[in-house]
Amino acid sequence: MIGLATPAGDILATRQIAAPLSISSHVRHVPRLPRRRGGASAWYLPGIAVKDYAPGERIWLKVNSLTSSKTQVPYETYKFNFCKPKKVLDVKENLGEFLAGDRIQNSPYEIYALENAYCRVLCELPTRTRRGDLHWHSVKGLIRNEYHMNWIVDNLPAASVVEDPSSADRETSYARGVPVGYVKKGKYYIYNHAQIIVKYHATASGDARVVGVFAEPFSVNHRARADGALATCSEAAPMTRDAATRAGPLEYHLKSRVVYTYDVVFEPSDVAWASRWDIYVRPGGDAQREEAAVHWFSIGNAILIVLTLGGVLALVLARSLRADLARYARDEGEELLGDGDVDESGWKVLHGDAFRAPANAPLLCVLVASGAQLGCVGAVVFVFAYVGFLSPAQRGGLLVALLATYALLGGLAGYASARLDKATGGRAWSRTTAATATLVPGACGAVFLALDAALLRKGSSGAVPFAALAQLFGAWLTVCVPLVYVGAALGYGRPAVEFPAAVARAPRAVPASPCLLQLLPALLLAGVVPFGASFVELYFVLDSIWMGNYLLGFGFAFGGFALLVLAAAEAGALLTYYTLCAENHRWWWRSFLGPATAGAYAYAYAAWYFSANLRDANALTAALFFAYMALGAAAIGLIAGAAGFLASLALTRAIFAAVKFD
């Protein structure tokens, strides 16, 4: 019923290993194994020690949660009517695995190193139980919603063998997990036989190292001979497609009994143990090359946008700004000589208002500090992932890294908010610091708890246990919050940031702005730039999160992230400069909100993705998607807004420092 794809060295494009009864023809949403991410693919650390299996030593096969890219609601495997071991044991998991909905348990499958086994009966189960039709309907629901079973063998995740019917040579590919069954012409069929092929690398001592496991699922209507043995499979040879076709598929209905069987076949391989994850990191093929080309096109497009904006910004600084400074110097000389009329226009006239604290300044300080913290978290995690410290062998590692890095960078957020708050004349330092410590965690926590309650009511394994929630809350309370206050104390303890121009007593009236510099058009134009620099990479991130694919192109993802930040900084600086040229001193919030609207574009893009890929989802799935994507879009907005504001602040200080004022 399930298995794992082999490393890249074992994948042959010409190998004809197709799931009988063509599972690819019955499954619409097949989570594919990740494809090669081009030249920016990260190398990785395997994450566990090498395990050598002596001949006859048991190799444990563990089961993870049932998952579906259609519903996004995982369930524990043994919640349903499947074969169970005599005693179900839970594998110890880390916080990241709990948050991801993983629930790993033992299984009744028996695999012994270097020992082939054929037509092994796992168990026989009726579809109807004493409690009525519950199991029958629930397993049918799994089939209807395209759930996949997920196995783990020697820390390798499971994948099924899938033939691509659209390929001229019926090239074999590999899907993450194996479907429970399929629906054909209104009838439900269940996969009840698995041919598990274990690839091993022999050591000098004769032991075996598992370097790949994959499986072919079969739906077989088993029948018994007079002596009680199965007539539909042989104990002398593995299951074949012809044998499965002769037996016919097993329809899952109210009165059927399901006999679960499996084969185990060991095959030698030249693939080294350290390269066994290559199937996930570096698989080849035309499709992978096409995807790599898309990545490079995306990065090239983003670089072009950033260079264009950088060129415009450089032109403004080199020509327009230089001309402004020369004109203001000439006017100053004429004013001293009393000769001629002085031109009182442009950004210079705002010297008494350019650094006037904006409305709701403490909130702006908190938002900018939170965005800076999130941006640094993203940069640190991307770097660690790129160099290989966050490999897929470490399940939950990415989530743990994100949470730990966010907590440890709490001091940065506290310091940034304190410096900005003191610069704008803030006096309620305790309230600003508390808001910095609680804004992002509070919003994420409220959304997470609401969704967790919905998953708990649904009986999903995605519901995080209370102990894990307490651990998460304790880490925030004992690590993140104190660091925020330490950073704030350091920030408030330093002298206030000095601005090059004093603030006038009375604010200057703001004249009417040109059409494109009015609030809404200006914000929309500033936000589309950073979004345009990263929207293609955003698609792959969404595909990784919601379609069950591994995101291993951390080089590409980090490049897209860096270009988004650069584009946001340039867009914010340009918006601020032209706002000042229009004699509008209210640039503070504009410089933040303009680039931050990239988050709104990202949310709209996510809505399109939902309609294109998850349109058949139920209400709970839609709630999960849009709630989590709202948090993701808000994070993008905070990061882009912080980059735009900080670049604008630096530009404003620089240009006003170049002019002398009375």
MARVEX-288057 format. One record per residue (C-alpha): residue in one letter; x, y, z. Coordinates in steps of 0.1 Angstrom, whole numbers, padded with zeros to 4 digits, always signed. Example, Ala and Ser with C-alpha at 12.3 -4.5 7.8 and 13.67 -1.06 7.14 Angstrom:
// MARVEX-288057
a+0123-0045+0078
s+0137-0011+0071
// end
This chain:
// MARVEX-288057
m+0000+0000+0000
i+0029+0023+0004
g+0067+0026+0000
l+0095+0049-0006
a+0113+0060-0037
t+0149+0052-0042
p+0178+0076-0044
a+0185+0094-0076
g+0212+0068-0085
d+0185+0041-0086
i+0160+0059-0107
l+0161+0049-0143
a+0138+0068-0167
t+0133+0035-0186
r+0123+0015-0156
q+0087+0003-0161
i+0074-0001-0125
a+0038+0008-0127
a+0012+0005-0100
p-0012-0021-0111
l-0045-0007-0121
s-0027+0025-0127
i-0030+0045-0095
s-0021+0077-0114
s-0052+0073-0134
h-0074+0072-0103
v-0058+0100-0082
r-0062+0136-0090
h-0041+0152-0063
v-0009+0133-0061
p+0017+0150-0039
r+0049+0146-0060
l+0083+0142-0046
p+0102+0175-0049
r+0120+0181-0081
r+0155+0194-0086
r+0158+0231-0078
g+0185+0239-0103
g+0220+0251-0096
a+0209+0267-0063
s+0199+0234-0047
a+0212+0231-0012
w+0235+0204+0000
y+0222+0188+0031
l+0233+0169+0062
p+0216+0135+0066
g+0207+0143+0102
i+0211+0108+0117
a+0238+0082+0123
v+0244+0054+0098
k+0226+0022+0108
d+0240-0011+0096
y+0216-0041+0096
a+0229-0075+0102
p+0213-0103+0081
g+0180-0112+0097
e+0178-0081+0118
r+0144-0064+0119
i+0140-0032+0100
w+0111-0013+0115
l+0085+0002+0094
k+0066+0031+0111
v+0034+0048+0101
n+0029+0085+0101
s-0004+0104+0099
l-0028+0100+0069
t-0027+0131+0048
s-0046+0146+0019
s-0037+0176-0002
k-0074+0179-0008
t-0086+0184+0028
q-0053+0194+0046
v-0066+0177+0077
p-0043+0148+0089
y-0055+0118+0109
e-0038+0091+0129
t-0036+0059+0109
y-0050+0037+0136
k-0081+0059+0140
f-0094+0039+0110
n-0100+0003+0103
f-0065-0007+0092
c-0042-0035+0104
k-0027-0027+0138
p+0002-0042+0158
k-0007-0060+0191
k+0005-0030+0210
v+0005+0005+0194
l+0035+0025+0205
d+0039+0062+0199
v+0074+0074+0187
k+0088+0103+0206
e+0085+0135+0185
n+0098+0170+0187
l+0078+0202+0189
g+0080+0208+0151
e+0066+0174+0144
f+0036+0180+0167
l+0030+0214+0151
a+0032+0198+0116
g+0006+0172+0126
d+0030+0142+0125
r+0020+0112+0146
i+0045+0084+0142
q+0036+0049+0155
n+0048+0013+0150
s+0033-0011+0125
p+0027-0048+0121
y+0048-0051+0089
e+0077-0074+0094
i+0108-0066+0074
y+0141-0085+0081
a+0174-0075+0065
l+0183-0093+0033
e+0153-0117+0037
n+0127-0117+0009
a+0091-0125+0017
y+0062-0130-0006
c+0024-0131-0001
r+0026-0124+0036
v-0008-0119+0052
l-0009-0089+0074
c-0045-0092+0086
e-0081-0097+0075
l-0106-0071+0084
p-0144-0067+0078
t-0156-0034+0065
r-0185-0035+0090
t-0178-0036+0128
r-0199-0041+0158
r-0203-0004+0161
g-0222-0004+0128
d-0212+0013+0096
l-0187+0039+0110
h-0155+0023+0097
w-0170+0015+0063
h-0181+0051+0058
s-0149+0066+0073
v-0125+0045+0051
k-0147+0054+0021
g-0143+0090+0031
l-0105+0086+0031
i-0107+0071-0004
r-0131+0098-0017
n-0109+0126-0002
e-0077+0111-0017
y-0059+0104+0016
h-0024+0089+0015
m-0007+0066+0039
n+0028+0077+0050
w+0054+0052+0061
i+0089+0057+0074
v+0116+0031+0069
d+0150+0038+0085
n+0140+0075+0087
l+0132+0076+0050
p+0097+0089+0042
a+0075+0069+0020
a+0065+0073-0016
s+0047+0052-0042
v+0056+0043-0077
v+0035+0061-0103
e+0035+0058-0140
d+0029+0090-0160
p+0003+0081-0186
s+0010+0113-0205
s+0046+0103-0211
a+0054+0087-0244
d+0076+0060-0228
r+0054+0058-0197
e+0082+0072-0175
t+0080+0062-0138
s+0078+0089-0112
y+0074+0089-0075
a+0046+0103-0053
r+0049+0111-0016
g+0027+0086+0002
v+0003+0060-0014
p-0034+0065-0017
v-0057+0044+0004
g-0077+0036-0026
y-0094+0051-0057
v-0129+0057-0071
k-0139+0045-0105
k-0173+0048-0120
g-0188+0055-0086
k-0173+0024-0070
y-0147+0024-0043
y-0116+0002-0045
i-0089-0002-0018
y-0052-0010-0022
n-0047-0040+0000
h-0013-0054-0013
a+0021-0037-0013
q+0052-0049-0030
i+0079-0032-0009
i+0113-0031-0025
v+0142-0023-0002
k+0174-0010-0019
y+0205-0017+0002
h+0242-0010+0001
a+0263-0038+0013
t+0291-0031+0037
a+0325-0049+0038
s+0313-0069+0068
g+0282-0082+0050
d+0257-0059+0067
a+0231-0039+0048
r+0225-0001+0048
v+0191+0009+0036
v+0195+0034+0008
g+0160+0034-0007
v+0126+0019-0003
f+0097+0021-0027
a+0065+0001-0033
e+0039-0008-0058
p+0004-0008-0045
f-0021-0033-0058
s-0058-0037-0054
v-0064-0075-0053
n-0096-0094-0047
h-0079-0122-0028
r-0094-0157-0029
a-0084-0187-0009
r-0078-0223-0021
a-0092-0254-0004
d-0062-0257+0019
g-0067-0221+0031
a-0037-0206+0012
l-0043-0176-0010
a-0048-0185-0047
t-0043-0149-0059
c-0006-0146-0049
s+0024-0169-0045
e+0048-0174-0016
a+0075-0182-0041
a+0075-0149-0061
p+0064-0113-0057
m+0030-0100-0070
t+0029-0091-0107
r+0006-0069-0127
d-0007-0099-0146
a-0016-0117-0114
a-0033-0087-0100
t-0053-0082-0132
r-0064-0118-0132
a-0076-0115-0096
g-0094-0082-0102
p-0095-0052-0080
l-0111-0053-0045
e-0143-0032-0043
y-0147-0017-0008
h-0184-0021+0001
l-0205-0029+0032
k-0202-0067+0030
s-0166-0071+0018
r-0137-0085+0039
v-0103-0070+0032
v-0072-0093+0033
y-0041-0071+0035
t-0009-0087+0021
y+0026-0076+0012
d+0058-0086-0004
v+0093-0076+0007
v+0121-0077-0019
f+0157-0067-0012
e+0178-0054-0041
p+0215-0044-0040
s+0224-0008-0049
d+0257+0011-0055
v+0242+0042-0040
a+0261+0053-0009
w+0242+0058+0023
a+0250+0096+0023
s+0234+0099-0011
r+0201+0082-0003
w+0182+0115+0000
d+0191+0124-0036
i+0157+0113-0048
y+0143+0143-0028
v+0171+0168-0035
r+0184+0161-0070
p+0161+0139-0091
g+0166+0144-0129
g+0143+0145-0159
d+0128+0169-0184
a+0102+0182-0159
q+0128+0190-0133
r+0149+0209-0159
e+0118+0228-0169
e+0111+0237-0133
a+0147+0248-0128
a+0143+0270-0158
v+0112+0286-0142
h+0132+0293-0111
w+0160+0309-0130
f+0134+0330-0150
s+0119+0341-0117
i+0152+0351-0102
g+0162+0369-0135
n+0129+0387-0135
a+0133+0398-0099
i+0169+0409-0105
l+0157+0430-0135
i+0131+0447-0113
v+0156+0454-0086
l+0182+0467-0110
t+0156+0489-0127
l+0144+0504-0094
g+0181+0507-0083
g+0188+0525-0115
v+0159+0549-0110
l+0170+0555-0075
a+0206+0561-0085
l+0194+0585-0112
v+0173+0604-0087
l+0202+0606-0063
a+0228+0614-0090
r+0208+0639-0110
s+0176+0651-0094
l+0188+0653-0059
r+0222+0668-0069
a+0203+0694-0089
d+0181+0701-0059
l+0211+0705-0036
a+0229+0728-0061
r+0197+0749-0065
y+0192+0752-0028
a+0229+0763-0024
r+0225+0789-0051
d+0193+0802-0035
e+0210+0804-0001
g+0238+0825-0016
e+0213+0848-0033
e+0194+0851-0001
l+0225+0862+0018
l+0233+0888-0009
g+0197+0899-0011
d+0199+0894-0049
g+0169+0878-0067
d+0139+0858-0056
v+0144+0827-0036
d+0126+0795-0049
e+0106+0783-0019
s+0095+0749-0032
g+0105+0713-0031
w+0115+0691-0003
k+0137+0717+0014
v+0107+0736+0026
l+0098+0706+0048
h+0129+0709+0069
g+0108+0719+0099
d+0083+0691+0094
a+0102+0662+0078
f+0111+0647+0112
r+0079+0655+0130
a+0066+0624+0148
p+0037+0608+0129
a+0003+0600+0143
n+0003+0567+0163
a+0041+0567+0163
p+0044+0539+0189
l+0024+0516+0167
l+0046+0523+0138
c+0077+0516+0159
v+0063+0482+0170
l+0054+0473+0134
v+0088+0482+0120
a+0106+0464+0148
s+0084+0433+0143
g+0091+0434+0106
a+0128+0437+0111
q+0128+0408+0135
l+0108+0386+0110
g+0131+0396+0082
c+0162+0386+0102
v+0145+0353+0112
g+0139+0346+0075
a+0174+0354+0065
v+0190+0333+0093
v+0167+0302+0087
f+0172+0304+0049
v+0210+0305+0053
f+0210+0275+0077
a+0187+0256+0054
y+0208+0264+0024
v+0240+0250+0040
g+0221+0218+0049
f+0214+0221+0086
l+0177+0217+0080
s+0175+0186+0059
p+0142+0167+0054
a+0158+0139+0075
q+0151+0161+0105
r+0113+0162+0105
g+0100+0193+0122
g+0134+0209+0121
l+0123+0238+0099
l+0095+0248+0123
v+0117+0244+0154
a+0144+0266+0137
l+0118+0293+0129
l+0104+0294+0164
a+0138+0292+0181
t+0153+0319+0159
y+0123+0342+0164
a+0126+0338+0202
l+0164+0344+0202
l+0160+0376+0180
g+0135+0391+0204
g+0162+0414+0216
l+0166+0428+0181
a+0129+0437+0180
g+0130+0453+0215
y+0161+0474+0206
a+0147+0486+0173
s+0113+0496+0187
a+0131+0514+0216
r+0154+0534+0193
l+0125+0544+0170
d+0102+0552+0199
k+0128+0574+0216
a+0136+0592+0183
t+0099+0601+0179
g+0096+0614+0214
g+0077+0584+0228
r+0072+0584+0265
a+0052+0552+0272
w+0082+0529+0269
s+0066+0501+0289
r+0035+0499+0267
t+0056+0501+0235
t+0079+0473+0247
a+0050+0451+0258
a+0033+0456+0224
t+0066+0446+0207
a+0067+0414+0227
t+0031+0404+0222
l+0019+0418+0188
v+0031+0390+0164
p+0030+0361+0189
g-0005+0372+0201
a-0019+0374+0166
c-0004+0340+0156
g-0014+0324+0189
a-0051+0336+0186
v-0054+0322+0150
f-0035+0290+0159
l-0057+0283+0190
a-0089+0288+0170
l-0078+0265+0143
d-0065+0240+0168
a-0098+0239+0185
a-0115+0232+0151
l-0090+0204+0143
l-0095+0189+0178
r-0133+0188+0173
k-0127+0171+0140
g-0105+0145+0157
s-0075+0153+0135
s-0039+0145+0144
g-0031+0181+0134
a-0045+0193+0167
v-0015+0201+0189
p-0015+0184+0223
f-0018+0206+0254
a+0018+0196+0265
a+0032+0210+0232
l+0012+0242+0235
a+0025+0246+0271
q+0060+0241+0258
l+0056+0267+0231
f+0040+0292+0255
g+0068+0286+0280
a+0095+0292+0254
w+0079+0325+0244
l+0074+0336+0280
t+0108+0327+0293
v+0130+0334+0263
c+0114+0358+0238
v+0098+0382+0262
p+0128+0387+0285
l+0150+0393+0254
v+0126+0419+0241
y+0128+0438+0274
v+0166+0434+0274
g+0169+0448+0239
a+0145+0476+0248
a+0165+0486+0279
l+0196+0488+0257
g+0178+0509+0231
y+0163+0533+0256
g+0196+0536+0274
r+0214+0550+0243
p+0211+0587+0233
a+0182+0595+0210
v+0188+0595+0172
e+0197+0630+0161
f+0179+0644+0131
p+0196+0670+0108
a+0167+0695+0111
a+0148+0707+0140
v+0110+0703+0142
a+0089+0735+0138
r+0063+0743+0164
a+0034+0744+0140
p+0029+0717+0113
r+0030+0728+0077
a-0001+0725+0056
v+0000+0696+0031
p-0008+0708-0005
a-0028+0687-0029
s-0008+0658-0043
p-0006+0646-0079
c-0029+0617-0088
l-0002+0590-0085
l+0010+0603-0052
q-0024+0603-0035
l-0026+0577-0007
l-0042+0547-0024
p-0025+0548-0058
a+0009+0554-0042
l+0005+0524-0018
l-0007+0501-0045
l+0021+0511-0069
a+0048+0507-0041
g+0035+0473-0031
v+0033+0457-0065
v+0071+0461-0070
p+0084+0438-0042
f+0055+0414-0049
g+0065+0412-0086
a+0100+0404-0076
s+0090+0373-0057
f+0056+0360-0068
v+0070+0331-0088
e+0090+0317-0059
l+0059+0323-0037
y+0041+0297-0059
f+0067+0271-0051
v+0065+0279-0014
l+0027+0275-0015
d+0031+0242-0034
s+0054+0230-0007
i+0031+0239+0021
w-0003+0229+0007
m+0005+0201-0018
g+0029+0181+0004
n+0061+0187-0016
y+0095+0193+0000
l+0109+0228-0004
l+0146+0221-0010
g+0154+0250-0034
f+0165+0271-0005
g+0190+0289-0027
f+0163+0300-0050
a+0139+0308-0021
f+0166+0328-0003
g+0173+0347-0035
g+0137+0355-0039
f+0135+0366-0003
a+0165+0389-0006
l+0153+0404-0038
l+0119+0411-0022
v+0136+0430+0007
l+0158+0450-0017
a+0128+0458-0040
a+0108+0469-0009
a+0136+0491+0003
e+0140+0508-0031
a+0102+0512-0036
g+0099+0528-0001
a+0128+0552-0007
l+0115+0563-0041
l+0080+0568-0027
t+0094+0589+0001
y+0115+0610-0021
y+0086+0619-0045
t+0063+0624-0015
l+0087+0650-0001
c+0091+0666-0035
a+0053+0671-0034
e+0058+0690-0001
n+0041+0663+0019
h+0058+0657+0052
r+0036+0627+0061
w+0061+0602+0047
w+0065+0580+0078
w+0034+0558+0075
r+0036+0559+0037
s+0071+0545+0036
f+0059+0516+0056
l+0025+0509+0042
g+0035+0513+0006
p+0059+0483+0004
a+0037+0465+0030
t+0009+0462+0005
a+0030+0435-0010
g+0014+0413+0017
a-0020+0422+0003
y-0009+0412-0032
a+0005+0379-0017
y-0028+0372+0000
a-0047+0378-0033
y-0022+0355-0050
a-0029+0328-0024
a-0066+0332-0030
w-0060+0325-0067
y-0038+0295-0058
f-0067+0281-0036
s-0092+0285-0064
a-0068+0268-0089
n-0056+0239-0067
l-0080+0234-0037
r-0113+0245-0051
d-0130+0212-0040
a-0119+0218-0004
n-0145+0218+0025
a-0151+0247+0049
l-0125+0236+0074
t-0098+0233+0048
a-0107+0268+0035
a-0105+0282+0070
l-0071+0266+0075
f-0058+0279+0042
f-0070+0315+0045
a-0062+0319+0082
y-0026+0306+0078
m-0021+0325+0046
a-0034+0357+0063
l-0006+0353+0088
g+0019+0346+0061
a+0008+0376+0041
a+0010+0398+0072
a+0046+0386+0078
i+0055+0395+0042
g+0039+0429+0047
l+0058+0435+0079
i+0091+0425+0064
a+0086+0446+0032
g+0072+0476+0052
a+0102+0475+0076
a+0126+0475+0047
g+0109+0504+0030
f+0107+0525+0062
l+0143+0520+0072
a+0155+0528+0037
s+0133+0559+0037
l+0145+0570+0071
a+0181+0567+0059
l+0174+0586+0027
t+0156+0614+0045
r+0183+0619+0070
a+0209+0619+0043
i+0193+0645+0020
f+0184+0669+0048
a+0219+0666+0063
a+0233+0678+0030
v+0215+0712+0034
k+0222+0739+0059
f+0193+0753+0078
d+0189+0782+0101
// end
